[in-house]
Amino acid sequence: MSESTTTRPVTGEEQRAVSAAAKAAEPDQKQLDDLHTILGDTTIADTVVQKIAGLAVREVPGVYAMGNVARRAFNNLSQRVPGTGQPSVTGGVAVQKGERETAIDVSIVVEYGARIAEVSQDIRENVIRAVEGGTGLSVVSVDVDVTDVHLPEDDDDSAGGQTSSDEQLR
């Protein structure tokens, strides 16, 4: 009768070597989620996240316009050029995006009398809900930069009763 004996690794070093060899023999296991499936991957462009976030910001009461003063002045001038279309919904939104996560920065002008802390919190909640729901990406942060406050008398200064591009955003 013959005895069948198998040699088992005795030392920790031998055990690690066997474990490493077993892992090397396994195919690469990719973490699967809504955007990364066994059938393929979904990639989302930065501009998609910017547009969704920009629209979500504009829905928040107390937000008068998006972007800083220079950006709004440029948008206002470009609106006067025939055929340039409507204001960009990505203005005032910047994103840093990875495969599964994104961080979003928004620049806004608040309406006079709005509580900035509340408007900022409402923006964060709305942007996170819209971006995570629309893209499947996890939003790790939403930073809000308040660049200006819109005063009621600013409306009186508009030339000849023309609607500014800021008002078109609302």
C-alpha positions in Angstrom: 0.0 0.0 0.0 1.3 3.4 -0.9 0.8 6.5 1.2 0.0 9.7 -0.6 1.6 12.6 1.1 1.4 16.2 0.2 3.8 18.8 1.3 2.3 21.8 3.0 4.2 25.0 3.4 5.6 25.2 6.9 7.1 28.6 7.2 5.4 32.0 6.8 7.6 32.7 3.9 6.6 29.5 2.1 2.9 30.3 2.8 3.2 33.8 1.3 4.9 32.4 -1.8 2.1 29.9 -2.3 -0.5 32.6 -1.7 1.2 34.9 -4.2 1.4 32.2 -6.8 -2.3 31.4 -6.3 -3.2 35.1 -6.7 -1.1 35.4 -9.9 -3.0 32.4 -11.4 -6.4 34.2 -10.8 -7.6 36.6 -13.5 -7.7 40.2 -12.5 -10.9 40.8 -10.5 -12.2 44.3 -11.3 -14.5 45.9 -8.8 -17.9 46.0 -10.4 -20.6 48.7 -10.0 -23.2 50.5 -12.0 -20.6 52.1 -14.3 -18.2 49.0 -14.5 -20.0 45.8 -15.3 -18.9 42.4 -16.6 -20.3 43.4 -20.0 -18.4 46.7 -20.2 -17.6 50.1 -18.7 -19.4 53.4 -18.9 -17.4 56.6 -19.0 -18.8 60.0 -18.3 -17.3 63.2 -19.7 -16.5 66.1 -17.4 -19.0 68.3 -19.4 -21.8 65.9 -18.5 -21.1 66.3 -14.8 -20.7 70.1 -15.3 -24.1 70.5 -17.1 -26.0 68.4 -14.5 -24.4 70.3 -11.6 -25.0 73.7 -13.3 -28.7 72.9 -13.8 -29.0 71.7 -10.2 -27.4 74.9 -8.9 -29.8 77.1 -10.9 -32.8 75.3 -9.4 -31.9 76.6 -5.9 -33.8 79.6 -4.6 -31.4 82.5 -3.8 -29.0 81.8 -6.7 -29.1 84.8 -9.1 -26.4 83.8 -11.5 -23.5 81.5 -12.1 -19.8 82.4 -12.4 -17.6 85.3 -11.4 -17.9 88.9 -12.7 -15.5 88.3 -15.6 -17.3 85.2 -16.7 -20.7 86.9 -16.6 -19.4 89.9 -18.5 -18.1 87.6 -21.2 -21.4 85.7 -21.4 -23.2 89.0 -21.6 -21.1 90.2 -24.5 -21.4 86.9 -26.3 -25.2 87.0 -26.0 -25.1 90.2 -28.1 -23.4 88.4 -31.0 -26.1 87.0 -33.3 -26.1 83.2 -33.6 -24.2 82.5 -30.4 -27.2 80.8 -28.7 -28.1 80.7 -25.0 -25.8 81.0 -22.0 -23.7 78.0 -21.2 -25.0 75.9 -18.3 -21.4 74.9 -17.5 -20.3 78.4 -16.7 -19.3 78.7 -13.0 -18.9 74.9 -12.6 -15.6 73.1 -12.4 -15.2 69.3 -11.8 -12.4 67.0 -10.9 -13.5 63.5 -11.9 -12.2 60.0 -11.5 -13.6 56.7 -12.6 -16.1 56.5 -9.7 -15.9 59.8 -7.8 -16.1 63.5 -8.6 -15.5 66.8 -6.7 -17.4 69.8 -7.9 -16.7 73.6 -7.5 -19.4 76.1 -8.2 -19.2 79.9 -8.4 -22.4 81.8 -7.8 -24.0 85.2 -7.3 -26.6 85.3 -4.6 -29.7 87.5 -4.5 -29.6 90.2 -1.9 -31.3 89.0 1.3 -30.7 85.3 0.7 -29.0 83.5 3.6 -25.7 82.5 2.0 -25.1 79.5 4.4 -28.6 78.1 3.6 -28.2 78.7 -0.1 -24.8 76.9 -0.1 -26.2 73.9 1.8 -29.2 73.7 -0.6 -26.8 73.8 -3.5 -24.7 71.0 -2.1 -27.8 68.8 -1.5 -29.3 69.5 -4.9 -26.0 69.0 -6.8 -25.2 65.7 -5.0 -28.7 64.4 -5.6 -28.7 65.3 -9.3 -25.1 64.2 -10.1 -25.2 60.9 -8.1 -28.7 60.1 -9.4 -27.9 61.1 -13.0 -24.4 59.6 -13.4 -23.9 57.0 -10.7 -20.7 58.8 -9.7 -20.1 59.4 -6.0 -19.8 63.1 -5.2 -17.1 63.6 -2.6 -17.5 67.4 -2.2 -19.3 70.4 -3.5 -17.4 73.7 -2.8 -19.4 76.9 -3.2 -17.7 80.2 -4.0 -20.0 83.2 -3.6 -18.5 85.8 -5.9 -21.1 88.6 -5.7 -24.5 89.6 -4.4 -27.2 90.9 -6.8 -28.8 94.1 -5.5 -32.3 95.1 -6.4 -31.0 98.4 -7.9 -28.8 96.5 -10.3 -31.9 95.7 -12.3 -32.6 99.4 -12.7 -29.2 99.9 -14.3 -29.9 97.6 -17.3 -29.6 99.5 -20.5 -32.8 100.3 -22.3 -34.8 97.6 -20.4 -32.8 94.8 -22.1 -32.7 91.6 -20.3 -29.1 90.7 -19.2 -27.7 87.2 -19.6 -27.8 86.9 -15.8 -31.6 87.3 -15.8 -31.9 84.8 -18.7 -30.2 82.2 -16.5 -33.1 82.3 -13.9 
